[in-house]
């Protein structure tokens, strides 16, 4: 007990002196880094339009993977196939939420050209920048209304520029960064200075969005074929193990484990290669006011 008390007292003195001189242990920094990582995960989930915490997301993914893996093992009696099925199931929720996040972001990006034109119309009608943005929350494109309704509420509690910067961090994409940066300039320099810039942004963003849509559409068939070619062999193998004791015994053996492992690694490598080669280059956020 004395030893434990001495160690506890020593640890307390160490931490107190470190805090006094501004030096903290590395494991505390890792804790803060973990919290920042959890915050980024929460932002990612919010952008996907789901109201779950990262812990709930991971728990559901692991539970679903375990359930599917056990079910496949009960049917096929092959543990390697059960692990493959569990791994695919665990990746499923993230793939679904990633898709939802991309769809929601695409809707917002597609809405920006019309939103910019609405703002230009309001500015030319002698409305202020603030009034134009508030009106955007009432009658602008649907995907952006929620954000600019929120801007109207924040502008009452904060100053207008700070409220707009909050909206920029919630939208969190390079196009929104550029547009909102121009609107922030309009607060300082006046709306007439930025009308021409906004018109150019509306035209260039429309062209960029059309080009991106053409690229994604051209890749769609290849992506579907790649996923089918990666997953279909394991489905056929599970069916064979269900109906044939010979296949079941072979793939339950160490040699069968090796074959399934090699096949799984090759399928995963192929999917990653297709995804990497077909990825549309994403512009980095340079004008963001905060850390992503």
C-alpha positions in Angstrom: 0.0 0.0 0.0 2.8 2.4 0.9 4.4 1.7 -2.5 1.2 2.4 -4.3 0.7 5.6 -2.3 4.2 6.7 -3.1 3.7 6.0 -6.8 0.4 7.9 -6.8 2.0 10.8 -5.0 4.9 10.8 -7.4 2.6 10.7 -10.5 0.6 13.6 -9.0 3.7 15.7 -8.5 5.0 14.9 -12.0 1.7 15.9 -13.6 1.4 19.1 -11.5 5.0 20.2 -12.3 4.4 19.4 -16.0 1.3 21.4 -16.1 3.0 24.3 -14.3 5.9 24.5 -16.8 3.7 23.7 -19.8 5.0 20.2 -20.4 2.5 17.3 -20.6 3.0 13.6 -21.1 2.7 12.2 -24.6 -0.1 9.9 -23.6 -2.2 13.0 -22.8 -1.5 14.3 -26.3 -2.6 11.0 -27.7 -5.8 11.4 -25.7 -6.5 14.8 -27.2 -5.7 13.4 -30.6 -8.2 10.7 -30.1 -10.8 13.2 -29.1 -10.1 15.2 -32.3 -10.3 12.0 -34.3 -13.7 11.3 -32.7 -14.9 14.8 -33.5 -13.9 14.4 -37.2 -15.8 11.0 -37.2 -18.8 12.8 -35.7 -18.7 15.5 -38.4 -18.4 12.8 -41.1 -21.5 11.0 -39.7 -23.4 14.3 -39.5 -22.6 15.1 -43.1 -23.9 11.7 -44.0 -27.3 12.8 -42.4 -27.3 10.2 -39.6 -27.7 11.0 -35.9 -25.5 8.3 -34.3 -22.3 8.7 -32.4 -19.0 7.1 -33.6 -19.2 4.6 -30.8 -22.7 3.5 -31.9 -21.6 3.3 -35.5 -18.7 1.1 -34.6 -20.8 -1.1 -32.3 -23.5 -1.6 -34.9 -20.9 -2.4 -37.6 -19.1 -5.0 -35.4 -22.3 -6.5 -34.2 -23.6 -6.9 -37.7 -20.4 -8.4 -38.9 -20.4 -10.9 -36.1 -24.0 -11.8 -36.7 -23.5 -12.4 -40.5 -20.2 -14.2 -39.9 -21.9 -16.6 -37.4 -24.8 -17.2 -39.8 -22.5 -18.0 -42.7 -20.4 -20.3 -40.5 -23.6 -22.1 -39.4 -24.6 -22.6 -43.0 -21.3 -23.5 -44.6 -19.2 -24.8 -41.6 -16.2 -22.9 -43.2 -14.6 -20.3 -40.9 -12.7 -18.6 -43.6 -15.8 -17.8 -45.6 -17.5 -16.6 -42.4 -14.6 -14.1 -41.9 -14.9 -12.9 -45.4 -18.7 -12.4 -45.0 -18.1 -10.6 -41.7 -15.5 -8.3 -43.2 -17.8 -7.4 -46.1 -20.6 -6.7 -43.7 -18.4 -4.6 -41.4 -17.5 -2.4 -44.4 -21.1 -2.2 -45.5 -22.4 0.6 -43.1 -19.4 2.8 -43.9 -19.9 2.3 -47.7 -23.6 3.2 -47.3 -23.0 6.3 -45.2 -20.2 7.4 -47.6 -22.6 7.1 -50.5 -25.2 9.1 -48.6 -22.6 11.7 -47.7 -21.5 12.0 -51.3 -25.1 12.3 -52.5 -25.9 15.0 -50.0 -22.7 16.9 -50.8 -23.4 16.6 -54.6 -26.9 18.0 -54.1 -25.4 21.0 -52.3 -22.8 21.5 -54.9 -25.3 21.3 -57.7 -27.4 23.9 -56.0 -24.7 26.5 -55.7 -24.8 27.9 -59.3 -28.6 28.7 -58.9 -27.9 30.0 -55.4 -25.2 32.4 -56.6 -27.6 33.7 -59.3 -30.3 34.3 -56.7 -27.8 36.3 -54.6 -26.8 38.3 -57.6 -30.4 39.1 -58.4 -31.0 40.2 -54.8 -27.8 42.4 -54.8 -28.8 44.1 -58.1 -32.2 44.8 -56.5 -30.3 46.9 -53.9 -30.6 44.3 -51.1 -27.7 44.0 -48.7 -25.5 41.0 -48.6 -27.0 39.9 -45.3 -30.6 40.3 -46.6 -29.7 38.4 -49.7 -28.4 35.5 -47.7 -31.4 35.5 -45.4 -33.6 35.4 -48.5 -31.5 32.5 -49.7 -32.7 30.6 -46.7 -36.3 31.3 -47.5 -36.5 30.8 -51.3 -33.1 29.5 -52.4 -32.3 26.0 -53.7 -33.6 23.4 -51.3 -30.3 21.7 -50.4 -28.9 25.0 -49.1 -31.9 26.4 -47.3 -31.2 24.7 -44.0 -27.7 26.2 -43.9 -28.8 29.7 -44.6 -31.8 29.5 -42.3 -29.1 28.6 -39.7 -27.1 31.6 -40.8 -30.1 33.9 -40.2 -30.3 32.6 -36.6 -26.6 32.8 -36.0 -26.4 36.3 -37.3 -28.7 37.4 -34.5 -26.3 36.0 -31.9 -23.0 36.6 -33.6 -21.9 39.2 -36.1 -22.8 38.5 -39.7 -19.3 37.5 -40.9 -18.7 35.1 -38.0 -22.1 33.5 -38.7 -21.1 33.0 -42.4 -17.8 31.5 -41.4 -19.7 28.9 -39.2 -21.8 28.0 -42.3 -18.6 27.6 -44.3 -17.2 25.1 -41.8 -20.5 23.2 -41.8 -20.6 23.0 -45.6 -16.9 22.0 -45.6 -16.1 21.8 -49.4 -13.8 23.9 -51.6 -16.5 25.4 -53.8 -18.4 26.7 -50.7 -15.1 28.0 -49.4 -14.5 30.1 -52.5 -18.1 31.4 -52.7 -18.3 32.3 -49.0 -14.9 34.0 -49.2 -16.3 36.3 -51.9 -19.3 37.0 -49.8 -17.1 37.9 -46.9 -15.3 40.3 -49.1 -18.7 41.8 -50.1 -19.3 42.6 -46.4 -16.2 44.7 -46.3 -16.0 46.2 -49.8 -19.7 46.4 -50.8 -21.8 44.1 -53.0 -21.1 45.9 -56.3 -17.4 44.9 -56.1 -18.1 41.2 -56.1 -21.1 40.8 -58.5 -18.9 40.1 -61.5 -16.8 37.7 -59.5 -20.0 35.8 -58.4 -21.1 35.6 -62.0 -17.8 34.1 -63.1 -18.1 31.6 -60.1 -21.6 30.6 -61.1 -20.4 29.9 -64.7 -17.2 28.1 -63.8 -18.8 26.0 -61.1 -21.6 24.9 -63.5 -19.0 23.7 -66.0 -16.9 21.9 -63.3 -20.0 20.1 -62.0 -21.1 19.0 -65.5 -17.6 17.6 -66.2 -17.5 15.7 -62.9 -20.9 14.2 -63.5 -19.8 13.0 -67.0 -16.7 11.3 -65.5 -18.7 9.6 -62.7 -21.4 8.4 -65.2 -18.7 7.0 -67.6 -17.2 5.0 -64.7 -20.4 3.6 -63.3 -20.5 0.4 -65.3 -16.9 -0.4 -64.7 -17.3 0.1 -60.9 -20.4 -2.2 -60.8 -18.5 -4.9 -62.8 -15.5 -4.6 -60.5 -17.6 -5.1 -57.3 -19.5 -8.0 -58.9 -16.2 -9.7 -60.0 -14.8 -9.3 -56.5 -17.8 -10.7 -54.5 -19.4 -13.2 -56.8 -16.7 -15.9 -56.5 -17.2 -16.0 -52.7 -21.0 -16.3 -53.1 -20.5 -19.2 -55.5 -18.0 -20.8 -53.1 -20.4 -20.5 -50.2 -23.1 -22.2 -52.3 -20.7 -25.0 -53.2 -19.7 -25.5 -49.5 -23.4 -25.6 -48.5 -24.2 -28.3 -51.0 -21.0 -30.4 -51.2 -19.2 -32.0 -48.2 -16.0 -32.3 -50.4 -15.8 -28.6 -50.9 -16.7 -27.9 -47.3 -13.9 -30.2 -46.0 -11.3 -28.8 -48.4 -12.0 -25.1 -47.6 -12.2 -25.9 -43.8 -8.6 -27.2 -44.0 -5.4 -25.1 -43.7 -4.9 -25.3 -47.5 -8.5 -24.0 -48.0 -7.8 -21.2 -45.6 -4.7 -20.3 -47.7 -6.7 -20.3 -50.9 -9.5 -18.1 -49.5 -6.9 -15.7 -48.0 -5.1 -15.3 -51.3 -8.5 -14.9 -53.1 -9.6 -12.3 -50.6 -6.4 -10.4 -50.8 -6.5 -10.3 -54.6 -10.1 -9.2 -54.6 -9.4 -6.4 -52.1 -6.4 -5.3 -54.1 -8.4 -5.2 -57.3 -11.2 -3.1 -55.7 -8.6 -0.7 -54.2 -6.9 -0.4 -57.6 -10.1 0.3 -59.5 -11.2 2.8 -56.9 -7.8 4.5 -57.0 -7.6 4.7 -60.8 -11.2 5.9 -61.1 -11.1 8.5 -58.3 -12.0 12.0 -59.5 -9.3 14.4 -58.2 -10.7 16.4 -55.3 -9.8 20.0 -54.8 -8.2 20.7 -51.3 -9.8 23.2 -49.0 -7.3 26.1 -49.0 -9.6 28.9 -47.8 -11.1 27.0 -44.8 -11.1 29.0 -41.6 -10.8 26.0 -39.3 -9.2 22.6 -39.2 -11.0 19.8 -40.9 
